[in-house]
């Protein structure tokens, strides 16, 4: 978890944030190494991520409100969670067979035209 108590940098210096890679351990990275994604409707879905400079692994961790506040105060860019991520999904899961059937259907222009005319 990043340490939001890390002192703010003096003006002109990039903010540095203490964080931890599960493989490489603790390190300090500049604020522009992080991406913070905030979910306004469900704070439990907010997260931050960074690419570890030692192992190149993408590290993603849940961001509590305290972490969101600390990171954004240190200049970490903040993105909102896309609305698609909050959509409710019902019905059966799309399978590889479904995709193959769709691919075959789309390869036949007459079938596509028939489907479009019957849909209207
Ligand atoms: Zn690492």
Backbone and ligand atoms as CSV (ligand in chain L), in Angstrom:
chain,resi,resn,atom,element,x,y,z
A,1,UNK,N,N,0.862,-1.188,0.000
A,1,UNK,CA,C,0.000,0.000,0.000
A,1,UNK,C,C,0.886,1.222,0.000
A,2,UNK,N,N,0.585,2.205,-0.864
A,2,UNK,CA,C,1.409,3.405,-0.864
A,2,UNK,C,C,1.252,4.127,0.464
A,3,UNK,N,N,2.285,4.794,0.854
A,3,UNK,CA,C,2.280,5.506,2.121
A,3,UNK,C,C,1.894,6.956,1.880
A,4,UNK,N,N,0.618,7.305,2.151
A,4,UNK,CA,C,0.171,8.679,1.895
A,4,UNK,C,C,0.761,9.682,2.867
A,5,UNK,N,N,1.523,9.191,3.868
A,5,UNK,CA,C,2.156,10.137,4.787
A,5,UNK,C,C,3.519,10.585,4.282
A,6,UNK,N,N,3.949,10.031,3.128
A,6,UNK,CA,C,5.200,10.478,2.528
A,6,UNK,C,C,5.133,11.993,2.353
A,7,UNK,N,N,6.163,12.707,2.793
A,7,UNK,CA,C,6.083,14.168,2.699
A,7,UNK,C,C,5.891,14.632,1.268
A,8,UNK,N,N,5.140,15.688,1.108
A,8,UNK,CA,C,4.953,16.277,-0.211
A,8,UNK,C,C,6.300,16.830,-0.685
A,9,UNK,N,N,6.563,16.741,-1.976
A,9,UNK,CA,C,7.856,17.217,-2.472
A,9,UNK,C,C,7.920,18.734,-2.455
A,10,UNK,N,N,9.174,19.218,-2.402
A,10,UNK,CA,C,9.326,20.660,-2.567
A,10,UNK,C,C,8.986,21.009,-4.002
A,11,UNK,N,N,8.633,22.251,-4.218
A,11,UNK,CA,C,8.190,22.647,-5.544
A,11,UNK,C,C,9.293,22.387,-6.566
A,12,UNK,N,N,8.901,21.866,-7.707
A,12,UNK,CA,C,9.858,21.555,-8.752
A,12,UNK,C,C,10.340,20.121,-8.710
A,13,UNK,N,N,10.205,19.454,-7.576
A,13,UNK,CA,C,10.605,18.049,-7.486
A,13,UNK,C,C,9.393,17.159,-7.732
A,14,UNK,N,N,9.582,16.067,-8.471
A,14,UNK,CA,C,8.449,15.152,-8.645
A,14,UNK,C,C,8.141,14.449,-7.333
A,15,UNK,N,N,6.852,14.287,-7.027
A,15,UNK,CA,C,6.462,13.558,-5.818
A,15,UNK,C,C,6.908,12.112,-5.963
A,16,UNK,N,N,7.386,11.543,-4.871
A,16,UNK,CA,C,7.770,10.129,-4.870
A,16,UNK,C,C,6.902,9.412,-3.841
A,17,UNK,N,N,6.502,8.203,-4.190
A,17,UNK,CA,C,5.538,7.477,-3.378
A,17,UNK,C,C,6.108,6.107,-3.048
A,18,UNK,N,N,6.060,5.763,-1.783
A,18,UNK,CA,C,6.515,4.452,-1.341
A,18,UNK,C,C,5.435,3.422,-1.644
A,19,UNK,N,N,5.836,2.326,-2.288
A,19,UNK,CA,C,4.886,1.282,-2.659
A,19,UNK,C,C,5.590,-0.061,-2.543
A,20,UNK,N,N,4.893,-1.115,-2.914
A,20,UNK,CA,C,5.457,-2.448,-2.759
A,20,UNK,C,C,5.030,-3.349,-3.906
A,21,UNK,N,N,6.027,-4.007,-4.502
A,21,UNK,CA,C,5.755,-5.046,-5.502
A,21,UNK,C,C,5.755,-6.378,-4.764
A,22,UNK,N,N,4.772,-7.266,-5.034
A,22,UNK,CA,C,4.739,-8.538,-4.318
A,22,UNK,C,C,5.962,-9.411,-4.583
A,23,UNK,N,N,6.656,-9.167,-5.680
A,23,UNK,CA,C,7.840,-9.956,-6.019
A,23,UNK,C,C,9.113,-9.277,-5.501
A,24,UNK,N,N,9.230,-7.978,-5.710
A,24,UNK,CA,C,10.489,-7.265,-5.461
A,24,UNK,C,C,10.515,-6.518,-4.126
A,25,UNK,N,N,9.365,-6.336,-3.503
A,25,UNK,CA,C,9.342,-5.660,-2.208
A,25,UNK,C,C,9.140,-4.165,-2.325
A,26,UNK,N,N,9.482,-3.477,-1.231
A,26,UNK,CA,C,9.215,-2.042,-1.139
A,26,UNK,C,C,10.131,-1.239,-2.043
A,27,UNK,N,N,9.602,-0.155,-2.551
A,27,UNK,CA,C,10.372,0.760,-3.409
A,27,UNK,C,C,9.679,2.109,-3.395
A,28,UNK,N,N,10.362,3.100,-3.925
A,28,UNK,CA,C,9.797,4.439,-4.025
A,28,UNK,C,C,9.817,4.846,-5.484
A,29,UNK,N,N,8.647,5.239,-5.991
A,29,UNK,CA,C,8.514,5.577,-7.409
A,29,UNK,C,C,7.920,6.971,-7.552
A,30,UNK,N,N,8.219,7.654,-8.672
A,30,UNK,CA,C,7.602,8.958,-8.908
A,30,UNK,C,C,6.096,8.827,-9.135
A,31,UNK,N,N,5.374,9.894,-8.796
A,31,UNK,CA,C,3.908,9.873,-8.876
A,31,UNK,C,C,3.417,9.523,-10.266
A,32,UNK,N,N,4.166,9.911,-11.306
A,32,UNK,CA,C,3.670,9.626,-12.656
A,32,UNK,C,C,3.846,8.161,-13.052
A,33,UNK,N,N,4.341,7.335,-12.146
A,33,UNK,CA,C,4.419,5.894,-12.402
A,33,UNK,C,C,3.103,5.190,-12.091
A,34,UNK,N,N,2.181,5.911,-11.455
A,34,UNK,CA,C,0.948,5.294,-10.969
A,34,UNK,C,C,-0.251,5.717,-11.809
A,35,UNK,N,N,-1.216,4.833,-11.879
A,35,UNK,CA,C,-2.547,5.161,-12.389
A,35,UNK,C,C,-3.525,4.850,-11.268
A,36,UNK,N,N,-4.417,5.780,-11.019
A,36,UNK,CA,C,-5.424,5.624,-9.980
A,36,UNK,C,C,-6.793,5.646,-10.642
A,37,UNK,N,N,-7.573,4.598,-10.423
A,37,UNK,CA,C,-8.922,4.513,-10.994
A,37,UNK,C,C,-9.911,4.551,-9.835
A,38,UNK,N,N,-10.792,5.555,-9.872
A,38,UNK,CA,C,-11.722,5.787,-8.780
A,38,UNK,C,C,-13.129,5.434,-9.228
A,39,UNK,N,N,-13.804,4.633,-8.432
A,39,UNK,CA,C,-15.207,4.295,-8.670
A,39,UNK,C,C,-16.046,5.116,-7.703
A,40,UNK,N,N,-16.765,6.109,-8.230
A,40,UNK,CA,C,-17.517,7.029,-7.377
A,40,UNK,C,C,-18.677,6.340,-6.675
A,41,UNK,N,N,-19.303,5.364,-7.341
A,41,UNK,CA,C,-20.495,4.752,-6.753
A,41,UNK,C,C,-20.165,3.591,-5.821
A,42,UNK,N,N,-18.941,3.085,-5.875
A,42,UNK,CA,C,-18.560,1.962,-5.016
A,42,UNK,C,C,-17.071,2.086,-4.711
A,43,UNK,N,N,-16.764,2.718,-3.580
A,43,UNK,CA,C,-15.361,3.000,-3.245
A,43,UNK,C,C,-14.530,1.723,-3.152
A,44,UNK,N,N,-15.182,0.597,-2.870
A,44,UNK,CA,C,-14.452,-0.661,-2.760
A,44,UNK,C,C,-13.885,-1.154,-4.078
A,45,UNK,N,N,-14.308,-0.524,-5.178
A,45,UNK,CA,C,-13.800,-0.945,-6.488
A,45,UNK,C,C,-12.712,-0.022,-7.007
A,46,UNK,N,N,-12.340,0.999,-6.244
A,46,UNK,CA,C,-11.250,1.883,-6.662
A,46,UNK,C,C,-9.924,1.126,-6.531
A,47,UNK,N,N,-9.020,1.404,-7.441
A,47,UNK,CA,C,-7.718,0.721,-7.384
A,47,UNK,C,C,-6.628,1.607,-7.968
A,48,UNK,N,N,-5.380,1.232,-7.687
A,48,UNK,CA,C,-4.247,1.892,-8.325
A,48,UNK,C,C,-3.338,0.819,-8.891
A,49,UNK,N,N,-2.523,1.212,-9.849
A,49,UNK,CA,C,-1.591,0.252,-10.414
A,49,UNK,C,C,-0.332,0.952,-10.876
A,50,UNK,N,N,0.721,0.177,-10.946
A,50,UNK,CA,C,2.000,0.657,-11.462
A,50,UNK,C,C,2.748,-0.533,-12.037
A,51,UNK,N,N,3.669,-0.252,-12.923
A,51,UNK,CA,C,4.520,-1.295,-13.476
A,51,UNK,C,C,5.827,-1.285,-12.695
A,52,UNK,N,N,6.162,-2.417,-12.123
A,52,UNK,CA,C,7.380,-2.513,-11.319
A,52,UNK,C,C,8.602,-2.328,-12.226
A,53,UNK,N,N,9.489,-1.391,-11.890
A,53,UNK,CA,C,10.664,-1.160,-12.736
A,53,UNK,C,C,11.693,-2.284,-12.654
A,54,UNK,N,N,11.598,-3.145,-11.644
A,54,UNK,CA,C,12.574,-4.235,-11.504
A,54,UNK,C,C,12.142,-5.484,-12.260
A,55,UNK,N,N,10.884,-5.911,-12.084
A,55,UNK,CA,C,10.432,-7.166,-12.705
A,55,UNK,C,C,9.466,-6.931,-13.859
A,56,UNK,N,N,9.087,-5.673,-14.115
A,56,UNK,CA,C,8.157,-5.307,-15.184
A,56,UNK,C,C,6.753,-5.841,-14.961
A,57,UNK,N,N,6.465,-6.342,-13.782
A,57,UNK,CA,C,5.123,-6.838,-13.476
A,57,UNK,C,C,4.168,-5.682,-13.227
A,58,UNK,N,N,2.924,-5.859,-13.681
A,58,UNK,CA,C,1.890,-4.865,-13.406
A,58,UNK,C,C,1.311,-5.161,-12.029
A,59,UNK,N,N,1.457,-4.221,-11.121
A,59,UNK,CA,C,0.967,-4.391,-9.751
A,59,UNK,C,C,-0.322,-3.592,-9.617
A,60,UNK,N,N,-1.407,-4.269,-9.258
A,60,UNK,CA,C,-2.709,-3.630,-9.080
A,60,UNK,C,C,-3.193,-3.910,-7.671
A,61,UNK,N,N,-3.601,-2.840,-6.979
A,61,UNK,CA,C,-4.073,-3.003,-5.607
A,61,UNK,C,C,-5.300,-2.140,-5.382
A,62,UNK,N,N,-6.163,-2.635,-4.491
A,62,UNK,CA,C,-7.357,-1.868,-4.130
A,62,UNK,C,C,-6.916,-0.582,-3.437
A,63,UNK,N,N,-7.643,0.500,-3.706
A,63,UNK,CA,C,-7.324,1.806,-3.122
A,63,UNK,C,C,-8.437,2.228,-2.171
A,64,UNK,N,N,-8.124,2.253,-0.891
A,64,UNK,CA,C,-9.096,2.763,0.084
A,64,UNK,C,C,-9.254,4.266,-0.130
A,65,UNK,N,N,-10.253,4.850,0.512
A,65,UNK,CA,C,-10.445,6.304,0.375
A,65,UNK,C,C,-9.210,7.062,0.847
A,66,UNK,N,N,-8.550,6.557,1.892
A,66,UNK,CA,C,-7.334,7.198,2.413
A,66,UNK,C,C,-6.227,7.170,1.347
A,67,UNK,N,N,-6.089,6.036,0.667
A,67,UNK,CA,C,-5.063,5.913,-0.372
A,67,UNK,C,C,-5.415,6.806,-1.561
A,68,UNK,N,N,-6.700,6.836,-1.940
A,68,UNK,CA,C,-7.123,7.702,-3.047
A,68,UNK,C,C,-6.760,9.151,-2.738
A,69,UNK,N,N,-7.054,9.565,-1.507
A,69,UNK,CA,C,-6.759,10.943,-1.113
A,69,UNK,C,C,-5.259,11.209,-1.156
A,70,UNK,N,N,-4.476,10.281,-0.606
A,70,UNK,CA,C,-3.024,10.473,-0.563
A,70,UNK,C,C,-2.385,10.499,-1.943
A,71,UNK,N,N,-2.815,9.594,-2.805
A,71,UNK,CA,C,-2.222,9.537,-4.149
A,71,UNK,C,C,-2.616,10.750,-4.989
A,72,UNK,N,N,-3.879,11.113,-4.938
A,72,UNK,CA,C,-4.297,12.247,-5.768
A,72,UNK,C,C,-3.662,13.544,-5.263
A,73,UNK,N,N,-3.427,13.662,-3.946
A,73,UNK,CA,C,-2.770,14.858,-3.419
A,73,UNK,C,C,-1.321,14.949,-3.889
A,74,UNK,N,N,-0.717,13.827,-4.261
A,74,UNK,CA,C,0.666,13.824,-4.722
A,74,UNK,C,C,0.775,13.829,-6.241
A,75,UNK,N,N,-0.343,14.107,-6.908
A,75,UNK,CA,C,-0.290,14.327,-8.348
A,75,UNK,C,C,-0.473,13.087,-9.188
A,76,UNK,N,N,-0.880,11.967,-8.578
A,76,UNK,CA,C,-1.147,10.773,-9.380
A,76,UNK,C,C,-2.378,11.042,-10.232
A,77,UNK,N,N,-2.265,10.724,-11.532
A,77,UNK,CA,C,-3.409,10.961,-12.418
A,77,UNK,C,C,-4.564,10.046,-12.019
A,78,UNK,N,N,-5.757,10.624,-12.063
A,78,UNK,CA,C,-6.963,9.925,-11.611
A,78,UNK,C,C,-7.874,9.702,-12.809
A,79,UNK,N,N,-8.330,8.487,-12.978
A,79,UNK,CA,C,-9.306,8.162,-14.015
A,79,UNK,C,C,-10.548,7.632,-13.328
A,80,UNK,N,N,-11.692,7.824,-13.955
A,80,UNK,CA,C,-12.926,7.267,-13.433
A,80,UNK,C,C,-13.119,5.874,-14.000
A,81,UNK,N,N,-13.736,5.015,-13.214
A,81,UNK,CA,C,-14.036,3.674,-13.683
A,81,UNK,C,C,-15.031,3.777,-14.831
A,82,UNK,N,N,-14.782,3.126,-15.974
A,82,UNK,CA,C,-15.720,3.205,-17.090
A,82,UNK,C,C,-17.086,2.662,-16.684
A,83,UNK,N,N,-18.142,3.270,-17.204
A,83,UNK,CA,C,-19.503,2.845,-16.862
A,83,UNK,C,C,-19.735,1.377,-17.239
A,84,UNK,N,N,-19.057,0.906,-18.281
A,84,UNK,CA,C,-19.231,-0.493,-18.701
A,84,UNK,C,C,-18.843,-1.454,-17.581
A,85,UNK,N,N,-17.891,-1.032,-16.746
A,85,UNK,CA,C,-17.443,-1.907,-15.665
A,85,UNK,C,C,-18.517,-2.069,-14.595
A,86,UNK,N,N,-19.490,-1.175,-14.570
A,86,UNK,CA,C,-20.529,-1.229,-13.543
A,86,UNK,C,C,-21.819,-1.855,-14.051
A,87,UNK,N,N,-21.859,-2.242,-15.334
A,87,UNK,CA,C,-23.075,-2.815,-15.893
A,87,UNK,C,C,-23.373,-4.169,-15.264
A,88,UNK,N,N,-24.674,-4.431,-15.079
A,88,UNK,CA,C,-25.111,-5.752,-14.639
A,88,UNK,C,C,-25.217,-6.638,-15.875
A,89,UNK,N,N,-24.742,-7.849,-15.768
A,89,UNK,CA,C,-24.806,-8.772,-16.891
A,89,UNK,C,C,-25.695,-9.960,-16.528
A,90,UNK,N,N,-26.631,-10.300,-17.454
A,90,UNK,CA,C,-27.517,-11.433,-17.251
A,90,UNK,C,C,-27.408,-12.333,-18.479
A,91,UNK,N,N,-27.899,-13.546,-18.352
A,91,UNK,CA,C,-27.899,-14.462,-19.480
A,91,UNK,C,C,-26.652,-15.313,-19.490
A,92,UNK,N,N,-26.643,-16.252,-20.433
A,92,UNK,CA,C,-25.511,-17.181,-20.484
A,92,UNK,C,C,-24.235,-16.488,-20.944
A,93,UNK,N,N,-23.120,-17.041,-20.533
A,93,UNK,CA,C,-21.813,-16.514,-20.914
A,93,UNK,C,C,-21.558,-16.836,-22.378
A,94,UNK,N,N,-20.998,-15.873,-23.109
A,94,UNK,CA,C,-20.636,-16.083,-24.510
A,94,UNK,C,C,-19.512,-17.122,-24.579
A,95,UNK,N,N,-19.716,-18.133,-25.417
A,95,UNK,CA,C,-18.704,-19.192,-25.518
A,95,UNK,C,C,-17.960,-19.083,-26.849
A,96,UNK,N,N,-16.894,-19.865,-26.970
A,96,UNK,CA,C,-16.145,-19.912,-28.226
A,96,UNK,C,C,-17.040,-20.419,-29.360
A,97,UNK,N,N,-17.933,-21.364,-29.079
A,97,UNK,CA,C,-18.854,-21.854,-30.106
A,97,UNK,C,C,-19.767,-20.727,-30.598
A,98,UNK,N,N,-20.227,-19.872,-29.684
A,98,UNK,CA,C,-21.058,-18.731,-30.078
A,98,UNK,C,C,-20.295,-17.824,-31.039
A,99,UNK,N,N,-19.017,-17.581,-30.721
A,99,UNK,CA,C,-18.214,-16.706,-31.582
A,99,UNK,C,C,-17.986,-17.332,-32.951
A,100,UNK,N,N,-17.754,-18.649,-32.964
A,100,UNK,CA,C,-17.558,-19.327,-34.247
A,100,UNK,C,C,-18.840,-19.284,-35.073
A,101,UNK,N,N,-19.997,-19.509,-34.431
A,101,UNK,CA,C,-21.278,-19.427,-35.147
A,101,UNK,C,C,-21.484,-18.031,-35.726
A,102,UNK,N,N,-21.155,-17.012,-34.936
A,102,UNK,CA,C,-21.295,-15.635,-35.408
A,102,UNK,C,C,-20.360,-15.362,-36.586
A,103,UNK,N,N,-19.124,-15.847,-36.478
A,103,UNK,CA,C,-18.161,-15.642,-37.556
A,103,UNK,C,C,-18.640,-16.280,-38.852
A,104,UNK,N,N,-19.175,-17.495,-38.750
A,104,UNK,CA,C,-19.690,-18.197,-39.932
A,104,UNK,C,C,-20.877,-17.434,-40.510
A,105,UNK,N,N,-21.789,-16.974,-39.633
A,105,UNK,CA,C,-22.971,-16.247,-40.106
A,105,UNK,C,C,-22.569,-14.943,-40.797
A,106,UNK,N,N,-21.568,-14.248,-40.236
A,106,UNK,CA,C,-21.158,-12.973,-40.825
A,106,UNK,C,C,-20.411,-13.146,-42.138
A,107,UNK,N,N,-19.878,-14.353,-42.383
A,107,UNK,CA,C,-19.161,-14.583,-43.634
A,107,UNK,C,C,-20.111,-14.798,-44.803
A,108,UNK,N,N,-21.402,-14.912,-44.522
A,108,UNK,CA,C,-22.404,-15.113,-45.563
A,108,UNK,C,C,-23.223,-13.824,-45.710
A,109,UNK,N,N,-22.936,-13.004,-46.739
A,109,UNK,CA,C,-23.630,-11.714,-46.874
A,109,UNK,C,C,-25.140,-11.854,-47.002
A,110,UNK,N,N,-25.614,-12.907,-47.650
A,110,UNK,CA,C,-27.055,-13.088,-47.796
A,110,UNK,C,C,-27.717,-13.331,-46.439
A,111,UNK,N,N,-27.061,-14.111,-45.578
A,111,UNK,CA,C,-27.614,-14.380,-44.249
A,111,UNK,C,C,-27.632,-13.105,-43.410
A,112,UNK,N,N,-26.592,-12.263,-43.544
A,112,UNK,CA,C,-26.533,-11.008,-42.803
A,112,UNK,C,C,-27.668,-10.093,-43.268
A,113,UNK,N,N,-27.872,-10.003,-44.587
A,113,UNK,CA,C,-28.944,-9.147,-45.123
A,113,UNK,C,C,-30.310,-9.654,-44.667
A,114,UNK,N,N,-30.495,-10.971,-44.643
A,114,UNK,CA,C,-31.783,-11.534,-44.198
A,114,UNK,C,C,-32.014,-11.237,-42.725
A,115,UNK,N,N,-30.957,-11.363,-41.926
A,115,UNK,CA,C,-31.109,-11.112,-40.497
A,115,UNK,C,C,-31.424,-9.653,-40.232
A,116,UNK,N,N,-30.767,-8.752,-40.985
A,116,UNK,CA,C,-31.010,-7.320,-40.787
A,116,UNK,C,C,-32.438,-6.945,-41.220
A,117,UNK,N,N,-32.922,-7.539,-42.303
A,117,UNK,CA,C,-34.266,-7.172,-42.774
A,117,UNK,C,C,-35.337,-7.726,-41.841
A,118,UNK,N,N,-35.085,-8.895,-41.234
A,118,UNK,CA,C,-36.088,-9.456,-40.312
A,118,UNK,C,C,-36.036,-8.764,-38.959
A,119,UNK,N,N,-34.896,-8.148,-38.615
A,119,UNK,CA,C,-34.780,-7.464,-37.312
A,119,UNK,C,C,-35.535,-6.147,-37.307
A,120,UNK,N,N,-35.671,-5.537,-38.480
A,120,UNK,CA,C,-36.319,-4.235,-38.520
A,120,UNK,C,C,-37.796,-4.410,-38.479
L,1,ZN,ZN,ZN,8.659,-6.307,-9.085
